[in-house]
Amino acid sequence: MSKANNGPDLGDPTIGNSDETPVDLRDYGPEDWAAFALFWALAFVVFLQFFTRYVLNDSLAWTEEIARYLLMTVTFVGGGMAVRKVTHIHVEFLYVYMPRSVARAASMLVEAIRIGFFAYATYLSWFVTEIMMNQRMVVIDIPMAWVYAPCMIGLAVMTLRSIQVALRHWREGDSPLTRVSVEGRHQ
């Protein structure tokens, strides 16, 4: 007697397992969590602005200004995350045609310039933050320094992360820029 064909044997289905790798929260730095919280605060303020303006037809005056400042803060705090993950934009085209030794020297120069740029921007933002201590927001009576201080902190984090990334690349003797000639351009 033949057995009824019920389809292919897919094995024992185990409920609750997934083929996905488990999430490791150690992959995230403090700037990731800060950017995440600030992003959701921004989303809440923008939703509140939309709701009060178009549903209640009585807009809250402070939501537009606070949303603008939260967007600035998310940008600068999230920049530290981009530096740590080496996801800021960079020009790879020339590295495809450079000899490895020249590419490595150019990559080290780029790392040094990036550190210098972020350090100088942090230095300048310190002065802006101090100057803005006497300036008040338009709608809320809070010093504008509270807006510029997170930007300064974000630039300082980008500086520190740039140093960490540069040290790692210099120690390994390799960077995403020097690997372009082997791996091809990343698009």
C-alpha positions in Angstrom: 0.0 0.0 0.0 1.2 3.5 -0.8 1.4 6.2 1.8 -0.7 9.3 1.1 1.4 12.2 -0.2 1.1 15.1 2.2 3.9 17.2 0.7 7.6 17.3 1.4 9.0 16.4 4.8 10.1 19.7 6.3 11.3 18.2 9.6 10.1 19.0 13.0 8.9 22.5 13.2 10.1 24.1 16.4 8.0 27.1 17.4 9.9 30.2 18.7 13.2 29.7 16.9 14.5 31.9 14.2 17.2 31.8 11.7 18.2 35.3 12.6 21.3 35.9 14.7 20.5 37.2 18.2 20.8 40.9 18.9 23.9 41.8 20.8 23.3 45.1 22.7 27.1 45.5 23.3 27.4 46.5 19.6 25.7 49.8 20.5 27.5 52.7 22.2 26.1 55.4 24.5 25.7 57.8 21.6 23.5 55.3 19.8 21.1 55.2 22.8 21.2 59.0 23.2 20.4 59.5 19.4 17.6 56.9 19.7 16.0 58.7 22.6 16.4 62.1 21.0 14.9 60.8 17.8 11.8 59.6 19.5 11.5 62.8 21.4 11.7 64.6 18.1 9.0 62.3 16.6 6.8 63.0 19.6 7.2 66.8 19.3 6.5 66.7 15.6 3.4 64.5 16.1 2.3 66.9 18.8 2.8 69.8 16.5 0.8 68.1 13.7 -2.0 67.1 16.1 -2.4 70.5 17.7 -2.2 72.3 14.4 -4.4 70.2 12.1 -6.7 68.3 14.5 -7.2 70.8 17.3 -6.7 73.8 15.0 -4.8 75.5 17.9 -1.0 75.0 17.4 1.3 75.0 20.4 3.8 77.8 19.8 6.9 76.0 21.2 6.7 72.7 19.2 8.3 74.1 15.9 11.2 75.6 17.7 11.9 72.6 19.9 11.6 70.2 16.9 14.2 72.3 15.1 16.6 72.1 18.1 16.0 68.4 18.6 16.8 67.8 14.9 20.1 69.6 15.4 20.9 67.6 18.5 20.1 64.2 16.8 22.4 65.2 13.9 25.4 65.9 16.1 24.9 63.2 18.7 24.3 60.6 15.9 27.5 61.7 14.2 29.5 59.9 16.9 27.7 56.7 15.9 28.6 57.3 12.2 32.2 57.9 13.1 32.4 54.8 15.2 30.9 52.6 12.5 33.0 54.4 9.8 29.8 55.2 7.8 30.5 58.9 7.0 30.9 59.5 3.3 34.4 59.3 1.8 35.8 59.3 -1.7 37.0 55.9 -2.7 37.6 56.4 -6.4 41.3 57.2 -6.2 42.1 54.4 -3.8 41.2 51.8 -6.4 44.2 53.0 -8.5 46.7 53.7 -5.8 49.5 51.3 -4.8 48.8 49.8 -1.4 51.6 51.8 0.3 50.4 55.1 -1.1 46.8 54.2 -0.2 47.8 53.4 3.4 49.7 56.8 3.7 46.7 58.7 2.2 44.3 56.9 4.5 46.4 57.8 7.6 46.5 61.4 6.4 42.7 61.4 6.0 42.3 60.0 9.6 44.6 62.7 11.0 42.7 65.5 9.1 39.4 64.1 10.4 40.6 64.1 14.0 41.9 67.7 13.5 38.7 68.9 11.9 36.5 67.4 14.7 38.8 68.7 17.4 38.8 72.2 16.0 35.0 72.1 15.5 34.7 71.1 19.2 36.9 73.9 20.2 34.9 76.5 18.3 31.6 75.1 19.5 32.8 75.6 23.1 33.0 79.3 22.4 29.6 79.4 20.7 28.1 77.6 23.7 29.6 80.1 26.1 28.4 83.1 24.0 24.9 81.6 23.8 24.6 81.5 27.6 23.1 85.0 27.6 20.9 84.4 24.6 17.4 83.1 25.3 15.1 80.9 23.1 12.3 82.8 21.4 9.3 80.9 22.8 10.7 79.2 26.0 12.8 81.2 28.5 15.8 78.8 28.4 19.4 79.8 27.4 20.4 78.9 23.9 23.5 77.3 25.4 21.2 74.3 26.1 20.7 73.9 22.4 24.4 74.3 21.5 25.9 72.2 24.3 24.6 68.9 22.9 26.1 69.9 19.5 29.4 70.5 21.2 29.2 67.2 23.1 28.4 65.5 19.8 31.5 67.0 18.2 33.6 65.9 21.2 32.3 62.4 20.8 33.1 62.4 17.1 36.6 63.6 18.0 37.1 60.8 20.5 35.6 58.1 18.2 37.8 59.4 15.3 40.8 58.9 17.5 39.6 55.3 18.4 39.0 54.5 14.8 42.3 55.9 13.7 44.2 54.0 16.3 42.5 50.8 15.3 43.2 51.3 11.6 46.8 52.3 12.3 47.3 49.2 14.5 45.8 46.9 11.9 47.5 48.6 9.0 44.2 48.6 7.1 41.1 50.7 6.7 38.0 50.7 4.5 39.8 53.0 2.1 42.8 50.8 1.7 40.6 47.7 1.2 38.9 49.4 -1.8 41.6 48.2 -4.3 41.0 44.6 -3.2 37.2 44.6 -2.5 36.1 47.2 -5.1 34.1 50.3 -4.5 31.3 50.2 -2.0 28.1 51.7 -3.3 
